[in-house]
Every structure is written in structure tokens, then in C-alpha cells.
Amino acid sequence: MNKKTKYKKNIKSRQPLIIDLSLPIEDDIDNTFQTYIERLNHADGADYLGWVVAKSKDRPFFERVKNIIKYYLGTRRITRSDMPDNMFISHETVTASVHMGTHIDAPFHFGPICEGKEAKDIEDVPLEWCFSDGVVLDMSHKRNGDAITIKDIESSLKKIKYKIKPMDIVLLKTGADKYNGTKKYLTDFPGVSREATEWLVNKGVKIVGVDFLGFDRPYPYMIGDYFRTKDNSHLWPSHLFGRKKEYCHIERLANLDKIPKPYGFKVACFPVKIKNVGASWARVVAII
């Protein structure tokens, strides 16, 4: 083996394994918020282009009026027949909550004030939080409606012989992502207790991710406990803990079972930058 061949082999061996931990934004499944995706195909896009050109807002008003008249008369109109292969480019318009698909909740989602100051919007979340060492903790033993406790986390850490350090991105695996697209996805999962959330954040963790619908227990369990006790601490306790201590969580992860080891990998979870919102979609990946 010459030096050149050896160099190429070494470069190839350094290529990372990248595992997609994200669910898509979909408009054809049962979910918490209605999503609409308007899809304009390539041929229709060519016809639509003609109308866009006709009413172009960058032209003076009277010129636009004349162009629109010419468009309807057919003397100044672009159609698919004018385009190469009778096609232009596709275009899609998505109308969806920022809490659809895999997404990150920022401190502002939990409340307007955090740690005595204005809570961070999603665009204010430090990028350093979003790329760090990852650790997967197995919570698949938890039943629907259960709370994931400090004891659960400590037990999982003991099994994998790992100690949480500041800036770790902690991923809690239950396997509930397999229900995505079914009604079970809305109800069949545990939640993270306020105490467990606080324990992780006090260890220096800034981002915690879960592979189920919402970070807290399914709302029927929380609502039921509230009406039974009239104690409002049952209502979204981990979300509202975010008013006390600054952290983010990732909801609706997937494929955590495909990460081949519980730690020793990186997680990248950069949110889409949207102004003045408390959450945003993210393409979350594990990098081995």
C-alpha cells in the first residue's frame, strides 16, 4: 500500500456516522396541531410564475396595472410551455405550529421571565448549547403516564457507568417514537418530573431531549391529578420549572435506539432561527 492509498483509507475511516434523530413536519397524521402544506409542483409552478411576473410589486403602480391587463389578454404571459421541459421549480408553503415535528422549546416558551431576567427566545439560545456531548438514558421501563424520577436517571447512569457533566445533552429513550402517526402517540408515554429536570439542570445540563410527544406527562394525567387535588403543581411542572432555571428541552425525537452506544458521541440540535418565538423546528442528529 503506497502513501496515497493509505491516506485515502485513513480519510474514509474518519467519516462520522450521522444518525437522524428527527421526525418530519407532516400534514397527514393525527397530531396536536393542524398542519397545512400547500405544494406547487414543477409544471404548475411555471404557470404561477407568469402571474407573479405580471403583478410584480417592484414595478410602478400603473405599470403593474398594464402588465396585469396584458397577462389576461395573453400578450404578456409566461406559462409552462415557455419553460425548458415545460416545467419551472416547485414551491411549498407550510402553515404549522413551531411545536410540530422534532423541535426545541426555549426558556421563553416556559414563561416571560427566567432567573429574574427576560427569558430567551429561540433565536437567543446560545449555539454552544446545541452542539455537545450526548448521553442516552434508557427509560423504556416507564409506563404510560408515569413520571421519570431522579432515581430513574441515577439508576440508568449507574448501569452505563457514566457521570453527568456540564453541557451534556441528555436524551431520554422510551421507544414511544414508534407510535408516531397513530393516536397512541398522543397518549402513550411517560413524562419527566420537575425534580428530575431540576436535578439535570443543576448538574449543568442545558438541553434535555425526549422521544415522545411532550416533555411533561400526557395532559389527561396532569389534568386528572389537578381536578382530584386542586393542586396546580401537577400542571406542566417541568415546563414551568423553566421559569426558575434556564434550560431547553427537545420534544418528539426519534431513533434513539439506533445510537450504538450510550455516550461517546456528539449531538447537534440547532433550531431554525425565527424571530420572537419560544420554540422552533430542529434537525437533530447524533454524530458518532
C-alpha positions as CSV (number, residue, x, y, z in Angstrom):
1,M,0.0,0.0,0.0
2,N,1.5,3.3,-1.1
3,K,1.3,6.5,0.9
4,K,-1.5,8.0,-1.3
5,T,-3.7,4.9,-0.9
6,K,-3.1,4.8,2.8
7,Y,-4.0,8.4,3.2
8,K,-7.3,7.9,1.3
9,K,-8.1,4.9,3.5
10,N,-7.5,7.0,6.7
11,I,-9.7,9.8,5.4
12,K,-12.5,7.4,4.7
13,S,-12.2,5.8,8.1
14,R,-12.6,9.2,9.8
15,Q,-16.0,9.8,8.2
16,P,-18.6,10.1,11.0
17,L,-21.7,8.0,11.4
18,I,-24.6,10.5,11.5
19,I,-27.9,9.3,12.9
20,D,-31.1,11.3,12.2
21,L,-33.0,11.7,15.5
22,S,-35.7,13.9,14.0
23,L,-39.4,13.5,13.0
24,P,-40.6,15.4,10.0
25,I,-43.4,18.0,9.9
26,E,-46.3,16.2,8.4
27,D,-49.8,17.2,7.3
28,D,-51.5,13.8,7.1
29,I,-51.3,12.4,10.6
30,D,-53.2,12.8,13.8
31,N,-51.4,15.3,16.0
32,T,-51.8,18.1,18.5
33,F,-51.9,21.0,16.0
34,Q,-53.3,21.0,12.5
35,T,-50.6,21.4,9.8
36,Y,-51.2,22.5,6.2
37,I,-48.6,22.1,3.4
38,E,-49.5,23.7,0.1
39,R,-47.5,22.0,-2.6
40,L,-47.0,23.6,-6.0
41,N,-45.5,21.1,-8.5
42,H,-43.0,22.0,-11.2
43,A,-45.5,22.4,-14.1
44,D,-48.0,24.4,-12.0
45,G,-45.1,26.5,-10.8
46,A,-44.3,27.6,-14.3
47,D,-47.9,28.9,-14.7
48,Y,-47.8,30.5,-11.3
49,L,-44.6,32.3,-12.3
50,G,-46.4,34.1,-15.1
51,W,-48.9,35.6,-12.6
52,V,-46.0,36.6,-10.2
53,V,-44.3,38.4,-13.0
54,A,-47.5,40.2,-14.1
55,K,-48.3,41.6,-10.6
56,S,-44.7,42.2,-9.6
57,K,-44.7,44.7,-6.7
58,D,-41.3,46.1,-7.6
59,R,-42.8,48.0,-10.6
60,P,-44.7,51.3,-10.5
61,F,-48.4,51.0,-9.9
62,F,-49.7,52.0,-13.4
63,E,-47.1,49.7,-15.0
64,R,-48.3,46.8,-12.8
65,V,-51.9,47.5,-13.9
66,K,-50.9,47.5,-17.6
67,N,-48.9,44.2,-17.1
68,I,-51.9,42.5,-15.4
69,I,-54.2,43.6,-18.3
70,K,-51.6,42.2,-20.8
71,Y,-51.5,39.0,-18.7
72,Y,-55.2,38.5,-19.0
73,L,-55.1,39.3,-22.7
74,G,-52.4,36.8,-23.2
75,T,-49.9,39.2,-24.7
76,R,-47.5,39.2,-21.7
77,R,-47.8,35.9,-20.0
78,I,-45.4,33.1,-19.1
79,T,-46.8,29.6,-19.0
80,R,-45.2,26.1,-18.7
81,S,-44.9,25.9,-22.4
82,D,-42.3,28.7,-22.3
83,M,-40.1,26.8,-19.8
84,P,-37.5,24.2,-20.6
85,D,-39.2,20.7,-20.3
86,N,-42.5,22.6,-19.7
87,M,-41.5,22.9,-16.0
88,F,-40.3,25.6,-13.6
89,I,-39.4,24.9,-10.0
90,S,-41.5,23.5,-7.1
91,H,-42.7,25.6,-4.2
92,E,-44.2,24.6,-0.9
93,T,-45.9,26.8,1.8
94,V,-46.0,25.3,5.3
95,T,-48.5,26.5,7.9
96,A,-47.6,24.8,11.2
97,S,-47.1,25.3,14.9
98,V,-43.4,25.6,15.9
99,H,-44.2,22.7,18.2
100,M,-44.8,20.3,15.3
101,G,-42.2,17.7,14.3
102,T,-38.9,17.5,16.3
103,H,-38.5,20.9,17.9
104,I,-36.7,22.7,20.7
105,D,-38.5,24.7,23.4
106,A,-36.6,27.8,24.6
107,P,-36.9,29.5,28.0
108,F,-39.5,32.0,26.7
109,H,-41.9,29.1,26.0
110,F,-42.0,28.4,29.7
111,G,-42.6,32.0,30.8
112,P,-41.6,35.6,30.1
113,I,-39.1,35.7,33.0
114,C,-36.4,33.2,33.8
115,E,-33.9,33.6,36.7
116,G,-35.1,37.1,37.3
117,K,-34.5,38.4,33.7
118,E,-36.2,38.3,30.3
119,A,-36.4,34.8,29.1
120,K,-34.5,33.8,26.0
121,D,-36.4,33.4,22.7
122,I,-35.3,30.6,20.4
123,E,-33.1,32.9,18.4
124,D,-31.3,33.8,21.7
125,V,-30.4,30.3,22.7
126,P,-26.6,30.0,22.6
127,L,-25.4,27.8,19.8
128,E,-22.8,26.3,22.2
129,W,-25.7,24.6,24.0
130,C,-26.8,22.9,20.7
131,F,-23.6,21.0,19.9
132,S,-22.2,19.0,22.7
133,D,-21.5,15.5,24.1
134,G,-24.6,13.3,24.2
135,V,-25.7,10.6,26.6
136,V,-28.7,8.3,26.1
137,L,-30.5,7.1,29.2
138,D,-32.9,4.1,28.9
139,M,-36.4,4.9,30.3
140,S,-38.2,2.2,28.3
141,H,-39.4,0.6,31.6
142,K,-41.6,3.6,32.4
143,R,-45.3,3.1,31.8
144,N,-47.8,5.5,30.2
145,G,-48.5,8.4,32.5
146,D,-45.5,7.7,34.8
147,A,-43.1,10.4,35.8
148,I,-39.4,9.9,35.1
149,T,-37.7,10.4,38.5
150,I,-34.3,11.3,39.8
151,K,-34.0,7.6,40.9
152,D,-34.7,6.5,37.3
153,I,-31.9,8.7,36.0
154,E,-29.4,7.7,38.6
155,S,-30.2,4.1,38.1
156,S,-29.7,4.4,34.3
157,L,-26.4,6.3,34.8
158,K,-25.2,3.6,37.1
159,K,-25.9,0.9,34.6
160,I,-23.8,2.6,31.9
161,K,-21.2,3.8,34.4
162,Y,-21.5,7.4,33.4
163,K,-21.4,10.7,35.4
164,I,-23.3,13.7,34.0
165,K,-21.1,16.7,33.3
166,P,-22.0,20.3,32.5
167,M,-23.2,20.9,28.9
168,D,-24.1,17.3,28.3
169,I,-27.1,16.9,26.0
170,V,-29.2,14.2,27.8
171,L,-31.5,12.1,25.7
172,L,-34.2,10.0,27.4
173,K,-35.2,6.9,25.4
174,T,-38.6,5.3,25.9
175,G,-39.4,4.0,22.4
176,A,-42.6,6.0,22.1
177,D,-41.5,7.4,18.8
178,K,-42.6,4.1,17.2
179,Y,-46.2,5.3,17.7
180,N,-45.7,8.4,15.5
181,G,-48.6,8.8,13.1
182,T,-51.1,6.9,15.4
183,K,-53.4,8.0,18.1
184,K,-51.2,6.2,20.7
185,Y,-48.5,8.8,20.0
186,L,-50.8,11.4,21.7
187,T,-51.3,9.5,24.9
188,D,-48.8,6.5,25.4
189,F,-45.7,7.9,27.0
190,P,-44.3,8.9,30.4
191,G,-43.1,12.4,31.3
192,V,-40.2,14.0,33.1
193,S,-40.8,15.0,36.7
194,R,-39.9,18.5,37.8
195,E,-37.5,17.1,40.3
196,A,-35.6,15.1,37.6
197,T,-35.5,18.1,35.4
198,E,-34.1,20.3,38.2
199,W,-31.5,17.6,39.1
200,L,-30.2,17.5,35.5
201,V,-30.1,21.3,35.2
202,N,-28.3,21.6,38.5
203,K,-25.6,19.3,37.0
204,G,-25.0,21.9,34.3
205,V,-27.2,20.3,31.6
206,K,-28.7,22.9,29.3
207,I,-30.7,20.7,26.9
208,V,-32.7,17.5,27.6
209,G,-34.4,15.6,24.8
210,V,-37.2,13.1,24.8
211,D,-38.6,10.7,22.2
212,F,-42.2,11.3,22.9
213,L,-44.9,14.0,22.3
214,G,-44.3,16.4,25.2
215,F,-41.8,16.8,28.0
216,D,-44.3,16.5,30.8
217,R,-46.7,13.6,31.3
218,P,-49.7,13.3,28.9
219,Y,-52.1,16.1,29.7
220,P,-55.0,13.8,30.7
221,Y,-52.9,12.5,33.7
222,M,-51.9,16.0,34.7
223,I,-55.4,17.4,34.4
224,G,-56.9,14.4,36.2
225,D,-54.5,14.9,39.1
226,Y,-55.3,18.6,39.3
227,F,-59.0,18.1,39.4
228,R,-58.6,15.4,42.0
229,T,-56.3,17.5,44.3
230,K,-56.8,21.1,43.1
231,D,-53.0,21.4,43.4
232,N,-51.7,23.3,40.3
233,S,-48.2,21.9,40.8
234,H,-49.5,18.9,38.8
235,L,-49.9,21.1,35.7
236,W,-46.9,21.0,33.3
237,P,-44.4,21.0,36.2
238,S,-41.2,20.5,34.2
239,H,-42.1,23.2,31.6
240,L,-42.9,25.7,34.3
241,F,-39.7,24.8,36.2
242,G,-38.1,26.7,33.2
243,R,-39.2,29.9,34.8
244,K,-36.9,29.2,37.7
245,K,-33.8,27.8,36.0
246,E,-32.7,28.3,32.4
247,Y,-32.8,25.3,30.1
248,C,-34.2,24.0,26.9
249,H,-35.8,20.7,26.0
250,I,-36.3,18.8,22.8
251,E,-39.6,17.1,22.1
252,R,-40.5,14.4,19.6
253,L,-37.1,12.9,19.0
254,A,-36.8,9.6,17.1
255,N,-34.4,6.7,16.6
256,L,-32.6,6.9,19.9
257,D,-32.4,3.1,19.8
258,K,-30.2,3.4,16.7
259,I,-27.4,5.2,18.6
260,P,-24.9,2.3,19.1
261,K,-23.5,3.4,22.5
262,P,-24.9,5.3,25.5
263,Y,-22.2,8.0,25.4
264,G,-19.1,9.0,23.5
265,F,-20.9,10.8,20.7
266,K,-21.9,14.3,19.8
267,V,-25.4,15.7,19.4
268,A,-26.2,18.6,17.1
269,C,-29.6,20.2,17.6
270,F,-29.6,23.7,16.0
271,P,-33.0,25.3,15.9
272,V,-34.3,27.2,12.9
273,K,-33.9,30.9,13.6
274,I,-37.3,32.5,13.9
275,K,-37.8,35.9,15.5
276,N,-39.7,36.4,18.7
277,V,-40.9,32.8,19.3
278,G,-40.5,30.4,22.1
279,A,-39.7,27.2,20.1
280,S,-38.5,26.1,16.7
281,W,-38.1,23.1,14.5
282,A,-34.7,21.4,14.6
283,R,-32.9,18.6,12.6
284,V,-31.4,16.8,15.5
285,V,-28.6,14.3,14.8
286,A,-26.2,12.1,16.7
287,I,-22.6,12.1,15.4
288,I,-20.5,9.1,16.1
